[in-house]
Amino acid sequence: MEKKDFEAWLDNISIAFLSLTDLQKNETLDHLISLSGAVQLRHLSNNLEILLKRDFLKLLPLELSFYLLKWLDPQTLLTCCLVSKQWNKVISACTEAWQTACKNLGWQIDDSVQDPLHWKKVYLKAILRMKQLKDHEAFETSSLIGHSARVYALYYKDGLLCTGSDDLSAKLWDVSTGQCIYGIQTHTCAAVKFDEQKLVTGSFDNTVACWEWSSGAKTQHFRGHSGAVFSVDYNDELDTLVSGSADFTVKVWALSTGTCLNTLTGHTEWVTKVVLQKCKVKSLMHSPGDYILLSADKYEIKIWPIGREINCKCLRTLSVSEDRSISLQPRLHFDGKYIVCSSALGLYQWDFASYDILRVIKPPDFSNVSLLGFGEIFALLFDSRYLYIMDLRTEKLISRWPLPEYRKSKRGSSFLAGEMSWLNGLNGQNDTGLVFATSMPDHSIHLVLWKEHG
């Protein structure tokens, strides 16, 4: 058949085919296939896959592609990246999908960064770190050796760890190198806090002292307690120091002069923790920017206004049981918005604006688990055997790390959390440095550190 005649015949057949019903079209195709030889069947087989499949990601507008992709889980997205170069290019450009994937892992997101490739890389880094946590491989350990008697007091800030010991000394260590930067002679230390210039110590000799790092000189001595001082906190802006003691009192001092401004009474047990913090929420009793003092004993947390040294009255007393049948752990978290403390009943979180209990978290066998750190996404907990990380969104333990036999203390000052910013969400930069420190029976300090990314 001539080409011209064939084209005319094909046009007629096409017009007739299009006028058929679906059933008639199918019967026509079946008949034509039955008449086909090997060459025609092979041609049909080779082209059928192309005819049936449509690359929707290539055909759709980019905005619609992004809308569809955000419904896929990250692992599926990574698999889809392997389909073709075009798919990889489109998927890697979907910023929202990778940002959402990072958020779901508990990662902090800076929405101002819109580079999609950046967020894909962040996700890949995040998934590796989360796998290390799940497999209990995210940390490593080291030790600090230098004290000759038990270490009772620890305080961490900006990569530096201060240790106070019964050997009448305090040392300042660079955690990253393990080197001792300063070592000064002090009294027996039950609590320590420091900054670049000075060290403040609470002692078993019932006093508080302020020391100068560079010279080791005692610059101030605070006398007035009749029991050991278990906790200290201070604020240079207020020129105020607070101390909690075994004499059941909290004292407020002028930091520069050592003068006792007030003695706060009402506790009926040892005051094992004092926290001086700026309030971040408004209520009938305080406004954002007000300084607040929290003091805790075995059963109660008391809230005091600071800056009203005369006739200073307790604003509120918090507890987890009216009959004092349940005791509180000696570690206390307060960030200006929420108060968090643990007990045998679980982890309690109070709203600081209303003083209402927001939630009680009860992981398995919580009776022996204590609080170390509490953030927006994660909490750091520990017991006699393990360090735990909890995802606060699900209230599930997502990782644990074995701990050695460490010295027990009713006050709880001989162990502490290190870097805390990652508790509000990891970001690929804040998972470095110290995680946990505790004093050991051999007078060394055991450190748990983030392992570098693989």
C-alpha positions as CSV (number, residue, x, y, z in Angstrom):
1,M,0.0,0.0,0.0
2,E,1.3,3.4,-1.0
3,K,2.2,5.8,1.9
4,K,-0.5,8.2,0.8
5,D,-3.2,5.5,0.7
6,F,-2.0,4.1,4.0
7,E,-2.3,7.5,5.7
8,A,-5.8,7.9,4.4
9,W,-6.8,4.4,5.5
10,L,-5.3,5.1,9.0
11,D,-7.3,8.3,9.3
12,N,-10.5,6.5,8.5
13,I,-9.7,3.7,10.9
14,S,-8.9,6.2,13.7
15,I,-12.1,8.1,13.2
16,A,-14.1,4.8,13.3
17,F,-12.1,3.6,16.4
18,L,-12.8,6.8,18.3
19,S,-16.6,6.4,17.7
20,L,-16.6,2.9,19.4
21,T,-17.6,2.2,23.0
22,D,-14.8,1.2,25.4
23,L,-15.9,-2.5,25.2
24,Q,-15.8,-2.3,21.3
25,K,-12.4,-0.7,21.5
26,N,-11.1,-3.5,23.7
27,E,-12.5,-6.2,21.4
28,T,-10.8,-4.4,18.4
29,L,-7.5,-4.4,20.2
30,D,-7.8,-8.0,21.2
31,H,-8.5,-8.9,17.5
32,L,-5.6,-6.9,16.2
33,I,-3.2,-8.5,18.8
34,S,-4.4,-11.9,17.7
35,L,-3.4,-11.1,14.2
36,S,0.0,-9.7,15.1
37,G,3.3,-11.5,14.6
38,A,6.4,-11.6,16.7
39,V,7.8,-8.3,15.4
40,Q,4.5,-6.5,16.3
41,L,4.2,-8.1,19.8
42,R,7.9,-7.2,20.6
43,H,7.2,-3.6,19.5
44,L,4.1,-3.5,21.7
45,S,6.0,-4.9,24.7
46,N,8.8,-2.3,24.4
47,N,6.5,0.7,24.2
48,L,3.7,-0.4,26.6
49,E,5.7,0.6,29.8
50,I,6.4,4.0,28.4
51,L,2.8,4.5,27.3
52,L,1.3,3.4,30.7
53,K,3.7,5.4,33.0
54,R,3.7,9.1,33.4
55,D,6.5,11.0,35.3
56,F,4.1,13.2,37.3
57,L,6.9,14.9,39.2
58,K,8.3,16.1,35.8
59,L,4.9,17.0,34.3
60,L,3.4,18.8,37.3
61,P,4.1,22.5,38.2
62,L,6.8,22.8,40.8
63,E,4.3,24.1,43.5
64,L,2.1,21.1,43.1
65,S,5.1,18.7,43.2
66,F,6.1,20.3,46.5
67,Y,2.6,20.0,47.9
68,L,2.6,16.2,47.1
69,L,6.1,15.6,48.4
70,K,5.4,17.1,51.9
71,W,3.0,14.2,52.6
72,L,5.8,11.6,52.2
73,D,7.9,10.5,55.1
74,P,11.6,11.4,54.9
75,Q,12.8,7.8,54.3
76,T,10.5,7.6,51.2
77,L,11.8,11.0,50.0
78,L,15.3,9.7,50.2
79,T,14.3,6.6,48.2
80,C,12.6,8.8,45.6
81,C,15.8,10.8,45.2
82,L,17.3,7.6,43.6
83,V,14.6,7.4,40.9
84,S,16.3,9.9,38.5
85,K,18.3,13.1,38.4
86,Q,15.2,15.1,37.8
87,W,13.4,13.6,40.9
88,N,16.5,14.2,43.0
89,K,16.6,17.8,41.9
90,V,12.9,18.4,42.6
91,I,12.9,16.6,46.0
92,S,16.1,18.3,47.1
93,A,14.6,21.7,46.4
94,C,11.5,21.1,48.6
95,T,12.5,23.1,51.7
96,E,9.3,22.6,53.6
97,A,9.6,18.8,53.4
98,W,13.1,18.7,54.8
99,Q,12.3,21.3,57.5
100,T,9.3,19.2,58.6
101,A,11.4,16.1,58.7
102,C,14.0,17.9,60.9
103,K,11.2,19.2,63.3
104,N,9.8,15.7,63.6
105,L,13.2,14.5,64.8
106,G,13.3,17.2,67.5
107,W,15.6,19.6,65.6
108,Q,15.5,23.3,66.0
109,I,14.5,25.1,62.8
110,D,15.6,28.6,61.7
111,D,12.9,29.5,59.2
112,S,15.0,32.4,57.9
113,V,17.3,29.8,56.2
114,Q,15.5,28.9,52.9
115,D,18.3,27.0,51.2
116,P,16.7,23.6,50.6
117,L,20.0,21.8,50.1
118,H,21.0,23.0,53.6
119,W,17.9,21.4,55.2
120,K,18.4,18.1,53.4
121,K,22.0,18.0,54.7
122,V,20.7,19.0,58.2
123,Y,18.2,16.1,58.0
124,L,20.9,13.6,57.0
125,K,23.0,14.8,59.9
126,A,20.1,14.6,62.2
127,I,19.0,11.1,61.2
128,L,22.6,9.9,61.9
129,R,22.6,11.5,65.4
130,M,19.2,10.1,66.3
131,K,20.3,6.6,65.1
132,Q,23.3,7.0,67.4
133,L,21.0,7.9,70.3
134,K,18.7,4.9,69.6
135,D,21.7,2.5,69.3
136,H,23.2,4.0,72.5
137,E,26.3,5.2,70.6
138,A,26.0,9.0,70.8
139,F,28.3,9.5,73.8
140,E,31.8,8.8,75.1
141,T,33.4,9.1,78.6
142,S,36.5,10.6,80.2
143,S,37.7,11.4,83.7
144,L,39.2,14.4,85.5
145,I,41.8,13.5,88.2
146,G,43.3,15.9,90.7
147,H,41.4,16.0,94.0
148,S,42.7,14.0,97.0
149,A,39.3,13.7,98.8
150,R,35.6,13.3,98.0
151,V,34.2,15.9,95.5
152,Y,30.8,17.1,96.8
153,A,30.1,20.2,94.7
154,L,29.9,20.6,90.9
155,Y,28.9,23.5,88.6
156,Y,29.2,23.7,84.8
157,K,29.1,26.8,82.6
158,D,30.4,27.5,79.0
159,G,32.7,24.5,78.7
160,L,34.2,24.9,82.2
161,L,33.5,22.6,85.1
162,C,34.1,23.7,88.7
163,T,34.6,21.1,91.4
164,G,34.7,21.6,95.2
165,S,36.2,19.0,97.5
166,D,36.8,17.9,101.0
167,D,40.5,18.4,100.4
168,L,39.8,22.1,101.0
169,S,40.2,23.1,97.4
170,A,38.2,24.1,94.3
171,K,39.3,23.5,90.8
172,L,38.2,24.9,87.4
173,W,38.6,22.5,84.5
174,D,38.4,22.9,80.7
175,V,36.2,20.0,79.8
176,S,37.3,19.8,76.2
177,T,41.0,19.3,77.1
178,G,40.7,17.9,80.7
179,Q,43.2,20.5,81.9
180,C,42.9,22.2,85.3
181,I,42.8,26.0,84.7
182,Y,42.7,27.2,88.3
183,G,43.1,25.5,91.6
184,I,42.6,27.5,94.9
185,Q,42.5,26.7,98.6
186,T,39.0,27.0,100.1
187,H,36.9,25.5,102.9
188,T,35.0,22.3,102.5
189,C,32.6,22.9,99.6
190,A,29.0,21.7,99.6
191,A,28.0,24.0,96.7
192,V,29.8,26.1,94.1
193,K,29.0,28.6,91.4
194,F,31.4,30.7,89.3
195,D,31.9,33.3,86.6
196,E,35.0,34.6,84.8
197,Q,36.3,36.5,87.9
198,K,35.0,34.8,91.0
199,L,33.9,31.6,92.7
200,V,31.1,31.5,95.3
201,T,31.1,28.5,97.6
202,G,28.7,27.1,100.2
203,S,30.3,25.1,102.9
204,F,29.8,22.4,105.5
205,D,31.3,25.0,108.0
206,N,27.9,26.9,107.8
207,T,29.3,29.8,105.8
208,V,29.4,31.1,102.2
209,A,32.6,32.6,100.7
210,C,33.5,34.5,97.6
211,W,36.9,33.9,96.0
212,E,39.0,35.5,93.2
213,W,40.2,33.0,90.6
214,S,43.3,34.8,89.6
215,S,44.8,35.2,93.0
216,G,42.9,32.7,95.1
217,A,42.1,35.4,97.6
218,K,38.9,35.3,99.7
219,T,37.1,38.6,98.8
220,Q,33.9,38.1,101.0
221,H,32.8,35.9,103.8
222,F,29.0,35.4,104.6
223,R,28.4,34.3,108.2
224,G,25.0,33.7,109.7
225,H,23.7,30.2,109.0
226,S,23.7,27.6,111.8
227,G,23.8,24.6,109.4
228,A,25.7,23.5,106.3
229,V,25.0,25.5,103.2
230,F,23.9,23.1,100.5
231,S,23.0,25.5,97.7
232,V,24.0,29.0,96.5
233,D,23.0,31.3,93.7
234,Y,23.8,35.0,92.9
235,N,23.1,37.8,90.5
236,D,25.6,40.6,89.9
237,E,23.0,42.9,88.5
238,L,21.0,42.7,91.7
239,D,24.1,42.6,93.9
240,T,22.4,39.7,95.6
241,L,23.4,36.3,96.8
242,V,21.0,33.6,98.1
243,S,21.9,30.5,100.2
244,G,19.9,27.5,101.3
245,S,21.0,25.6,104.5
246,A,20.5,22.6,106.7
247,D,19.2,25.1,109.3
248,F,15.9,25.2,107.3
249,T,16.4,28.8,106.2
250,V,17.2,30.8,103.1
251,K,19.3,33.9,103.5
252,V,19.5,36.8,101.1
253,W,22.8,38.7,101.1
254,A,24.3,41.8,99.6
255,L,27.0,40.2,97.3
256,S,29.4,43.1,97.5
257,T,29.4,43.7,101.3
258,G,28.4,40.4,102.8
259,T,25.5,41.9,104.7
260,C,22.5,39.7,105.4
261,L,19.5,41.5,104.0
262,N,16.9,38.9,105.0
263,T,16.4,35.4,106.5
264,L,13.5,33.5,104.9
265,T,11.8,31.0,107.1
266,G,9.0,28.5,106.6
267,H,10.9,25.4,105.5
268,T,10.8,22.4,107.9
269,E,13.5,20.4,106.2
270,W,17.0,21.0,104.9
271,V,16.9,23.6,102.0
272,T,18.8,21.7,99.3
273,K,18.3,24.0,96.4
274,V,17.9,27.7,95.7
275,V,17.4,29.2,92.2
276,L,17.5,32.9,91.5
277,Q,15.9,33.6,88.1
278,K,14.1,36.3,86.1
279,C,10.4,35.7,85.5
280,K,9.2,35.5,81.9
281,V,5.4,35.4,82.4
282,K,2.8,37.6,83.9
283,S,0.5,36.7,86.8
284,L,-1.3,38.5,89.7
285,M,1.9,38.1,91.8
286,H,4.7,38.9,89.3
287,S,5.5,40.5,86.0
288,P,8.0,39.6,83.2
289,G,11.4,40.8,84.3
290,D,10.8,40.4,88.0
291,Y,13.4,38.4,89.8
292,I,12.1,35.3,91.6
293,L,13.7,33.1,94.2
294,L,12.8,29.4,94.4
295,S,13.8,27.3,97.4
296,A,13.2,23.6,97.8
297,D,13.4,21.1,100.6
298,K,12.5,17.4,100.8
299,Y,8.8,18.0,100.4
300,E,8.1,21.6,99.2
301,I,9.1,24.3,96.7
302,K,8.7,27.9,98.0
303,I,8.5,30.9,95.7
304,W,9.7,34.3,97.0
305,P,9.9,37.8,95.4
306,I,13.4,39.3,95.3
307,G,13.9,43.0,95.7
308,R,11.5,43.2,98.6
309,E,13.9,42.4,101.4
310,I,11.7,43.9,104.0
311,N,8.6,41.9,104.9
312,C,9.4,39.4,102.1
313,K,6.6,36.9,102.1
314,C,6.4,33.5,100.3
315,L,4.2,33.9,97.2
316,R,3.3,30.2,96.9
317,T,4.3,26.8,98.2
318,L,4.2,23.8,95.8
319,S,4.2,20.1,96.7
320,V,3.1,16.8,95.2
321,S,1.4,15.4,98.3
322,E,-0.6,17.1,101.0
323,D,0.4,14.5,103.7
324,R,4.1,14.7,102.9
325,S,4.2,11.0,102.0
326,I,6.1,11.7,98.8
327,S,9.4,13.5,98.8
328,L,10.9,15.6,96.0
329,Q,14.3,15.0,94.4
330,P,16.9,17.7,95.2
331,R,17.3,18.9,91.6
332,L,15.0,21.7,90.5
333,H,14.5,23.2,87.0
334,F,13.1,26.8,86.6
335,D,13.4,28.7,83.3
336,G,11.1,31.6,84.1
337,K,8.1,29.9,82.6
338,Y,7.9,26.5,84.1
339,I,9.0,24.8,87.3
340,V,9.9,21.1,87.0
341,C,10.8,18.7,89.7
342,S,10.8,14.9,90.0
343,S,9.5,12.6,92.7
344,A,8.7,9.0,93.2
345,L,5.3,9.7,91.5
346,G,6.8,11.1,88.4
347,L,8.1,14.2,86.8
348,Y,6.0,17.3,87.7
349,Q,5.7,20.4,85.5
350,W,4.1,23.6,86.9
351,D,3.0,26.6,84.9
352,F,4.7,29.6,86.6
353,A,1.9,32.0,85.6
354,S,-0.9,30.0,87.3
355,Y,1.1,27.6,89.5
356,D,-1.1,24.9,88.1
357,I,0.3,21.4,87.4
358,L,0.5,21.1,83.6
359,R,1.4,17.5,83.5
360,V,2.9,14.6,85.4
361,I,5.2,12.3,83.3
362,K,5.4,8.7,84.5
363,P,7.9,6.6,82.6
364,P,8.3,3.0,83.6
365,D,9.9,2.4,87.0
366,F,10.1,6.1,87.7
367,S,10.5,5.7,91.4
368,N,14.3,5.6,91.1
369,V,14.7,8.1,88.2
370,S,15.9,11.7,88.9
371,L,15.8,14.9,86.9
372,L,18.9,16.5,85.4
373,G,17.6,18.8,82.7
374,F,14.3,19.7,81.1
375,G,13.7,21.5,77.8
376,E,11.0,22.1,75.2
377,I,11.8,18.8,73.3
378,F,14.0,16.6,75.5
379,A,14.6,15.8,79.2
380,L,17.7,14.4,80.7
381,L,17.2,11.9,83.5
382,F,19.2,9.3,85.4
383,D,19.1,6.5,87.9
384,S,21.7,4.4,89.6
385,R,22.6,2.6,86.3
386,Y,21.8,4.7,83.3
387,L,21.6,8.2,81.9
388,Y,18.3,8.6,79.9
389,I,17.0,10.9,77.2
390,M,13.3,11.4,77.0
391,D,11.3,12.8,74.1
392,L,8.8,15.1,75.9
393,R,6.5,15.1,72.9
394,T,5.8,11.4,73.3
395,E,7.1,11.0,76.9
396,K,9.1,8.0,75.7
397,L,12.7,7.2,76.6
398,I,14.7,7.3,73.3
399,S,18.2,6.6,74.5
400,R,20.2,5.5,77.5
401,W,23.9,5.4,78.5
402,P,25.5,3.2,81.2
403,L,26.8,4.9,84.3
404,P,29.5,3.7,86.7
405,E,28.9,3.3,90.4
406,Y,28.9,6.9,91.6
407,R,28.7,8.5,95.0
408,K,25.2,8.9,96.3
409,S,24.1,12.1,97.9
410,K,20.8,13.2,99.5
411,R,21.4,16.7,98.3
412,G,22.2,15.7,94.7
413,S,24.9,18.2,94.1
414,S,27.6,15.6,93.2
415,F,26.1,15.1,89.7
416,L,24.8,17.6,87.2
417,A,23.9,18.1,83.5
418,G,26.3,19.9,81.2
419,E,25.3,21.7,78.1
420,M,21.5,22.3,78.2
421,S,20.5,24.1,74.9
422,W,20.0,20.9,73.0
423,L,17.1,20.0,75.3
424,N,15.1,22.7,73.4
425,G,15.9,20.9,70.2
426,L,19.1,19.7,68.5
427,N,20.5,21.7,65.6
428,G,23.6,19.9,64.5
429,Q,25.8,22.4,66.4
430,N,24.7,22.1,70.1
431,D,25.3,18.4,70.4
432,T,28.8,18.9,71.5
433,G,30.6,19.1,74.9
434,L,29.6,17.9,78.3
435,V,26.3,15.9,78.8
436,F,26.7,14.7,82.4
437,A,29.3,14.8,85.3
438,T,29.4,13.0,88.6
439,S,32.0,12.5,91.4
440,M,33.4,9.0,91.9
441,P,34.5,7.1,95.1
442,D,38.1,7.4,94.0
443,H,37.8,11.3,94.0
444,S,37.9,11.6,90.2
445,I,35.1,13.1,88.2
446,H,33.4,11.0,85.6
447,L,32.3,12.8,82.4
448,V,29.8,11.8,79.7
449,L,30.4,13.8,76.5
450,W,28.8,14.0,73.1
451,K,30.7,11.9,70.5
452,E,31.6,13.7,67.4
453,H,29.4,13.2,64.3
454,G,30.5,10.3,62.1
